[in-house]
Amino acid sequence: MPTIIDYLLLTVITIFPVLSLGIMLFFSFVIAPTVHKFLPTQQSGPYIRKLFPIYYIINGALTLGSLIAITSLGVFNAIFYANVIILVLFALCYFYLMPAINKQKTKTNRAFKGLHGSSVSINLVQIILLISITVILLDF
């Protein structure tokens, strides 16, 4: 018979990916475009560069929380491995791509465009994985 802890862990496993997905979609489709639309480039770039560390830390923490809950239940299925991939990609973006992008501050720079394209692609992969996790968990 499941304990209250089991139910709490299942709640974490269900809610954390959905929270992360919501944050990612809101940031990608509301925050970033709005900042770039209404602030001059001299202000929008530094502002976005200040937000990204927070974005990666919060989403990484939510993903790590999901992984801890999944591991606590001893379940190593597709949801576990999808979360591992998502966490590794957040770490890659936080520790490698974000600093590299910040060094290439001009959008006309070819290196910036390549790095930014990589981060956008990674973000898209993470969103697809989070949607997949949500669909699996909610039995659609």
Contacts in CASP RR format, 6 or more apart in sequence:
PFRMAT RR
TARGET T0000
AUTHOR 0000-0000-0000
METHOD contacts of the structure
MODEL  1
MPTIIDYLLLTVITIFPVLSLGIMLFFSFVIAPTVHKFLPTQQSGPYIRK
LFPIYYIINGALTLGSLIAITSLGVFNAIFYANVIILVLFALCYFYLMPA
INKQKTKTNRAFKGLHGSSVSINLVQIILLISITVILLDF
6 73 0 8 1.000
9 69 0 8 1.000
9 70 0 8 1.000
9 72 0 8 1.000
9 73 0 8 1.000
10 69 0 8 1.000
10 73 0 8 1.000
12 65 0 8 1.000
12 66 0 8 1.000
12 69 0 8 1.000
13 66 0 8 1.000
13 69 0 8 1.000
13 70 0 8 1.000
13 73 0 8 1.000
13 79 0 8 1.000
13 137 0 8 1.000
14 137 0 8 1.000
14 138 0 8 1.000
16 62 0 8 1.000
16 63 0 8 1.000
16 65 0 8 1.000
16 66 0 8 1.000
16 69 0 8 1.000
17 62 0 8 1.000
17 63 0 8 1.000
17 66 0 8 1.000
17 83 0 8 1.000
17 130 0 8 1.000
17 133 0 8 1.000
17 134 0 8 1.000
17 137 0 8 1.000
18 130 0 8 1.000
18 134 0 8 1.000
19 62 0 8 1.000
20 59 0 8 1.000
20 60 0 8 1.000
20 62 0 8 1.000
20 63 0 8 1.000
20 86 0 8 1.000
20 130 0 8 1.000
21 127 0 8 1.000
21 130 0 8 1.000
21 131 0 8 1.000
21 134 0 8 1.000
23 55 0 8 1.000
23 58 0 8 1.000
23 59 0 8 1.000
23 62 0 8 1.000
24 59 0 8 1.000
24 123 0 8 1.000
24 126 0 8 1.000
24 127 0 8 1.000
24 130 0 8 1.000
25 127 0 8 1.000
27 51 0 8 1.000
27 55 0 8 1.000
28 123 0 8 1.000
28 127 0 8 1.000
31 51 0 8 1.000
32 48 0 8 1.000
35 44 0 8 1.000
35 45 0 8 1.000
35 47 0 8 1.000
35 48 0 8 1.000
36 44 0 8 1.000
36 48 0 8 1.000
39 45 0 8 1.000
39 47 0 8 1.000
41 107 0 8 1.000
45 105 0 8 1.000
49 102 0 8 1.000
52 98 0 8 1.000
53 94 0 8 1.000
53 98 0 8 1.000
56 90 0 8 1.000
56 93 0 8 1.000
56 94 0 8 1.000
56 98 0 8 1.000
57 94 0 8 1.000
59 90 0 8 1.000
60 86 0 8 1.000
60 87 0 8 1.000
60 90 0 8 1.000
60 91 0 8 1.000
63 83 0 8 1.000
63 86 0 8 1.000
63 87 0 8 1.000
63 90 0 8 1.000
64 87 0 8 1.000
66 83 0 8 1.000
67 80 0 8 1.000
67 83 0 8 1.000
67 84 0 8 1.000
67 87 0 8 1.000
70 76 0 8 1.000
70 79 0 8 1.000
70 80 0 8 1.000
70 83 0 8 1.000
71 80 0 8 1.000
78 136 0 8 1.000
79 133 0 8 1.000
79 136 0 8 1.000
79 137 0 8 1.000
82 129 0 8 1.000
82 132 0 8 1.000
82 133 0 8 1.000
83 133 0 8 1.000
85 125 0 8 1.000
85 129 0 8 1.000
86 126 0 8 1.000
86 129 0 8 1.000
86 130 0 8 1.000
89 122 0 8 1.000
89 125 0 8 1.000
89 126 0 8 1.000
90 126 0 8 1.000
92 122 0 8 1.000
93 119 0 8 1.000
93 122 0 8 1.000
93 123 0 8 1.000
97 115 0 8 1.000
97 118 0 8 1.000
97 119 0 8 1.000
97 122 0 8 1.000
98 119 0 8 1.000
100 115 0 8 1.000
101 112 0 8 1.000
101 115 0 8 1.000
101 116 0 8 1.000
101 119 0 8 1.000
104 111 0 8 1.000
104 112 0 8 1.000
104 115 0 8 1.000
105 112 0 8 1.000
106 112 0 8 1.000
107 113 0 8 1.000
107 116 0 8 1.000
END
